[in-house]
Amino acid sequence: MMWVLGIIVAALFVYLTYALINPEKF
């Protein structure tokens, strides 16, 4: 089940990076 945690962390990292690149949408 460690891969599930990895997917969650990766998705969260991508989301935070997108939020930093496009702060006006959040």
C-alpha distance matrix in Angstrom:
0.0 3.8 5.3 5.4 7.1 9.1 10.3 11.4 13.1 14.7 16.0 17.3 19.0 20.6 21.8 23.4 25.0 26.4 27.7 29.4 31.0 32.1 32.8 35.5 33.1 31.4
3.8 0.0 3.8 5.3 5.2 6.4 8.8 10.0 10.7 12.4 14.4 15.5 16.6 18.5 20.1 21.2 22.6 24.5 25.8 27.2 28.8 30.3 31.0 34.0 31.8 30.1
5.3 3.8 0.0 3.8 5.4 4.9 6.2 8.6 9.8 10.3 12.2 14.1 15.1 16.3 18.2 19.8 20.9 22.3 24.1 25.6 26.8 28.2 29.4 32.2 29.9 28.5
5.4 5.3 3.8 0.0 3.8 5.4 5.2 6.3 8.7 9.9 10.6 12.3 14.2 15.4 16.5 18.4 20.0 21.1 22.5 24.4 25.8 26.8 27.7 30.3 27.8 26.2
7.1 5.2 5.4 3.8 0.0 3.8 5.5 5.1 6.2 8.5 9.9 10.6 12.2 14.3 15.3 16.5 18.3 19.9 21.0 22.5 24.4 25.6 26.1 29.0 26.8 24.9
9.1 6.4 4.9 5.4 3.8 0.0 3.8 5.4 5.1 6.1 8.5 9.9 10.5 12.2 14.1 15.3 16.4 18.2 19.8 21.1 22.5 24.1 25.0 28.1 26.1 24.6
10.3 8.8 6.2 5.2 5.5 3.8 0.0 3.8 5.5 5.1 6.0 8.5 9.8 10.5 12.1 14.2 15.3 16.4 18.2 19.9 21.0 22.2 23.4 26.1 23.8 22.6
11.4 10.0 8.6 6.3 5.1 5.4 3.8 0.0 3.8 5.5 5.2 6.1 8.6 10.0 10.5 12.2 14.2 15.3 16.4 18.3 20.0 20.9 21.5 24.2 21.9 20.2
13.1 10.7 9.8 8.7 6.2 5.1 5.5 3.8 0.0 3.8 5.5 5.1 6.1 8.7 9.8 10.5 12.2 14.2 15.2 16.5 18.3 19.8 20.3 23.4 21.7 19.9
14.7 12.4 10.3 9.9 8.5 6.1 5.1 5.5 3.8 0.0 3.8 5.4 5.1 6.2 8.6 9.9 10.5 12.3 14.2 15.4 16.5 18.2 19.4 22.4 20.6 19.5
16.0 14.4 12.2 10.6 9.9 8.5 6.0 5.2 5.5 3.8 0.0 3.8 5.4 5.2 6.1 8.6 9.9 10.5 12.2 14.3 15.3 16.2 17.4 20.1 17.8 16.7
17.3 15.5 14.1 12.3 10.6 9.9 8.5 6.1 5.1 5.4 3.8 0.0 3.8 5.5 5.0 6.1 8.5 9.8 10.4 12.3 14.2 15.1 15.5 18.5 16.6 14.8
19.0 16.6 15.1 14.2 12.2 10.5 9.8 8.6 6.1 5.1 5.4 3.8 0.0 3.8 5.4 5.2 6.1 8.6 9.8 10.6 12.3 14.2 14.9 18.2 16.9 15.5
20.6 18.5 16.3 15.4 14.3 12.2 10.5 10.0 8.7 6.2 5.2 5.5 3.8 0.0 3.8 5.5 5.1 6.1 8.5 9.9 10.5 12.1 13.6 16.6 15.0 14.4
21.8 20.1 18.2 16.5 15.3 14.1 12.1 10.5 9.8 8.6 6.1 5.0 5.4 3.8 0.0 3.8 5.5 5.1 6.1 8.7 9.9 10.4 11.3 14.0 12.1 11.0
23.4 21.2 19.8 18.4 16.5 15.3 14.2 12.2 10.5 9.9 8.6 6.1 5.2 5.5 3.8 0.0 3.8 5.4 5.0 6.2 8.7 9.8 9.9 13.2 12.2 10.6
25.0 22.6 20.9 20.0 18.3 16.4 15.3 14.2 12.2 10.5 9.9 8.5 6.1 5.1 5.5 3.8 0.0 3.8 5.4 5.1 6.3 8.6 9.8 13.2 12.7 12.1
26.4 24.5 22.3 21.1 19.9 18.2 16.4 15.3 14.2 12.3 10.5 9.8 8.6 6.1 5.1 5.4 3.8 0.0 3.8 5.4 5.1 6.0 8.1 10.8 9.7 9.9
27.7 25.8 24.1 22.5 21.0 19.8 18.2 16.4 15.2 14.2 12.2 10.4 9.8 8.5 6.1 5.0 5.4 3.8 0.0 3.8 5.5 5.1 5.2 8.4 7.6 6.8
29.4 27.2 25.6 24.4 22.5 21.1 19.9 18.3 16.5 15.4 14.3 12.3 10.6 9.9 8.7 6.2 5.1 5.4 3.8 0.0 3.8 5.6 5.4 9.2 9.9 9.3
31.0 28.8 26.8 25.8 24.4 22.5 21.0 20.0 18.3 16.5 15.3 14.2 12.3 10.5 9.9 8.7 6.3 5.1 5.5 3.8 0.0 3.8 6.1 8.9 9.6 10.5
32.1 30.3 28.2 26.8 25.6 24.1 22.2 20.9 19.8 18.2 16.2 15.1 14.2 12.1 10.4 9.8 8.6 6.0 5.1 5.6 3.8 0.0 3.8 5.6 6.0 7.6
32.8 31.0 29.4 27.7 26.1 25.0 23.4 21.5 20.3 19.4 17.4 15.5 14.9 13.6 11.3 9.9 9.8 8.1 5.2 5.4 6.1 3.8 0.0 3.8 5.4 5.5
35.5 34.0 32.2 30.3 29.0 28.1 26.1 24.2 23.4 22.4 20.1 18.5 18.2 16.6 14.0 13.2 13.2 10.8 8.4 9.2 8.9 5.6 3.8 0.0 3.8 5.6
33.1 31.8 29.9 27.8 26.8 26.1 23.8 21.9 21.7 20.6 17.8 16.6 16.9 15.0 12.1 12.2 12.7 9.7 7.6 9.9 9.6 6.0 5.4 3.8 0.0 3.8
31.4 30.1 28.5 26.2 24.9 24.6 22.6 20.2 19.9 19.5 16.7 14.8 15.5 14.4 11.0 10.6 12.1 9.9 6.8 9.3 10.5 7.6 5.5 5.6 3.8 0.0
